[in-house]
Amino acid sequence: MRSKGYVTMLDPFQQIYGKRMGGLLFIPALMGEMFWAAAIFSALGIYVGFSPSLLTNEDKRLRSTARPQWMSIPFALSHSAVTDIGYTALHAKYQKPWLGTIESFEVYTWLDSFLLLWMSIPFALSHSAVTDIGYTALHAKYQKPWLGTIESFEVYTWLDSFLLLMLGGIPWQAYFQRVLSSSSATYAQVLSFLAAFGCLVMALPPILIGAIGASTDWNQTSYRPLDPKGNNQTDMILPIVLKYLCPVYVSYFGLGAVSAAVMSSADSSILSASSMFARNIYQLSFRQNASDKEIIWVMRITVLVFGASATAMALLTKTVYGLWYLSSDLVYIIIFPQLLCVLFIKGTNTYGAVAGYVSGLFLRITGGEPYLYLQPLIFYPGYYSDKNGIYNQRFPFKTLSMVTSFLSNICISYLAKYLFESGTLPPKLDVFDAVVARHSEENMDKTILVKNENIKLDELAPVKPRQSVTLSSTFTNKEGFVNIDSSPEGSGTEDNS
């Protein structure tokens, strides 16, 4: 995708399936970004709301129900969200140098957070109230073993969640805006593999801190008499461990670094959603001649709208994990199989994309969702009712929905291709212009239709370009088109700048 000059993740979809299908795929991509931003705002609000009490000596008063209004979770969440959204909207500008600055800021904040968390672990482990975490992993001490077990009837549920979080974490604009703004395709590949390794390494400090919290006799600390679990503060185990098991300077620096890293993720997610809307919906579909200033203002307005919606979700939800879980749901079921088809399955078209979209979405909705209190319409083997009377599925129906969407795209695409090309269906029924007259009515300018293996410029019906001679440079990846016209036909020359 980097070597072919794409600017956003939705570019290949609009190039192969048309702008209307790209608009449909924008919906699950937007929902994923908003759920993810809401999860970050929710976590940050709880974190900021509780952190002052954990850095003062008024622990007993602040742990009571009479918490001052300025300390309340909704107020802290709203304050954090407004600050982050306002900063992002003020600096919204789609240019590569700016993206590089943001990426550098995020790298430094996450690196500081990572190092400070690792620095806090030796202090926490050496505290006299902490039992050996290797022993408490398998033996009950202050609570059940923290390592936990997976029952045989839960294997398929865990496998479904594992595939969802792993494969559903690929087709995200927040990731591809780093890839597509890289200096070269090789650097984009290296960055991706390093990030995958970095995710595994950065998961270790949270695991160790959680294990330390489960292995601590809190009666030996000033947090007594109840433990965090008894106070319903298990989601705040990080600041609690930093406050009661580490020196004061570690607590202050650790809280500050983590807060900065979390906020950098929130503005990245909101900016990703606004970038896709400004380019793939507003500019390509409605205002192809829009100026740079106009596009930037569209991005700023959408940042405010999407940010406010994500904040509302965060205020209404009761679980951060649920939002994070849902953020990958639609992306995994709808966009991931479509991305596989558009990049690697030559011959898929708009008819298959629509069929895959509808079939995957239908199976996902009819499977129900406990986090949204949505009862299922299709009951798969192994379903059960929870304490709220909502039926849960143990069957991996989300992976089934993804596979169904993938196969539907391929089968319907080749079926439509055969019916039109064989003359079984007349050309006038090709309402999507996807087989007989491929995109003849909605050709994009050559600056958008880059040279690639799936769709070539000579396949397109000759029409007048809809963009003016002077193109808006806001979303134009000029490096991706160097030497396209000068390279010999069929020579395979590819510019990786």
C-alpha positions, 0 to 999 in steps of 0.5 A: 500500500505504501509503494502504490501511493495510497494516502488513507486505508480506504483508498484501495477500496474506492479504487477497486470498488468505487466511491460508494462502497468506500463510503460504506466501509467508512462506517465500520472504520469510523465506529472502530476509531470512535469506540477506541477513542471512547475507551481511551477517554474512559480509562483516562477519566477514571485514571485522572479522577482517582490519581489526585486521591492516590497522591495525597494523604487524604486516602480514607476521605477520598475513598468514601462516597463523598468525593468532591465534584472536581474529583468525580470521574465524569468531570475528570473524563470530560475535562481530559476529553475537551483538552485532547479534542481541542488540541487536536482540532486546533492543530489538525493539518494533514501534512507529512512533516506534521505527522512526523512531529506527532509520531515523534511526540508519541514515540517519546511519550510511550517510551517514557511511560514504558521505561518508568513502568519498568523502573517502578517494578523493582521498587514494588517487588522489593516491598515487604508486603509483596509475596513472590509473584511466582508462588502466587501465580499458582497458589492461593495466598491473598486471593485466587492464583492470578495466572488463572485457568481456561476451562475446556468449554471456554476454548472456542470463546478465547480463540474467537477473541484472540483472532478478533483482537489480532486480525482486527487490529490490522485494518486501522487508519491510525496504523496505516497513517504511519505506514503510508507516511513512511519514507519508503515501503521498506521502512514501513515494513520494518516499522510494522515488525518492530511495532509488533515486537514492541507490543509484546514487550510493552505488555510485560510491565502491566502484567507484572504490575497486575501480578504484584497487586494480586500478591500484596498484603494490603493490610501492611500498607496505608491502603488498609483495611480493604484491598483494591478488590474489596474497594472495587478499584481493581481497574486502578491497580497501576496508580495504587501500586505506584502510590503505596509500593513505590517512592513518591518521585516514581509515582509522580513521574509514572502517572504523568508519563502514562497520562501523556501516552494515553492522550497521544493515542486518543488524538491519533484515533480522532485524527484518523477518523477525521482524515478518512472523512475529509479525503474519502468522503468529503473531497473525493465524493463531494468536493474534488476541487476543495482547497487546502484551507477548506479541507483543514476546516472540515477536519477540524469540524469532524474532530469536534464532532467525532470527539464529542461522540466518543466522549458521550460513549465514554460517559455512558459506558460502564466498562473500558474493556467492553469498548476496546473489545467492540472497537475491533469487532466491526473492523475484524468482521467487515473491513479485514476480509474486504482488505484481503480481497481488495489487495490479494484476490484479483477479480473481486468487484463491488457486487462481492464487496456488498454481499460480504459487507451485508452477510458479515454485518447480519451474522454479527448483529444477530449473534447479540452483544452483552456489552450493549445488552443486545439479545441474539436472534441466532442461538449457536451451540453452547449459548448461556444466560448471564446474570443480567438475563442476556444470552452469551455465545460460546461458539466463535460466531464472530470468526464465522461472520468474518469467514462468511464475509470473505467467502461471500465477497469472492463467490459473488464477485466471480458469479457477477463477473461470469453472468455479465461477461457471458451475456447471461445478464445485459450490461444495463443491469451492471448498476455498480459499473463494476464488471462491464463498464468498470467505474466508467461514471466515477473515474477518479483523477490519475493522481488517485488511480495509481499504477498497480496490479489490480486495476490499470489505467488502460482498463478505464473508459476514457472520460474527462477528469472531474478534478481541475488542472490545479489539484488540491495538494492536501491529500496528494501523495506526489512521491507515489506517482513519480516516474509513472508516466516515464516508466516503460509499459510492463517494465515492472518499474515501481517507485518506492518513494 
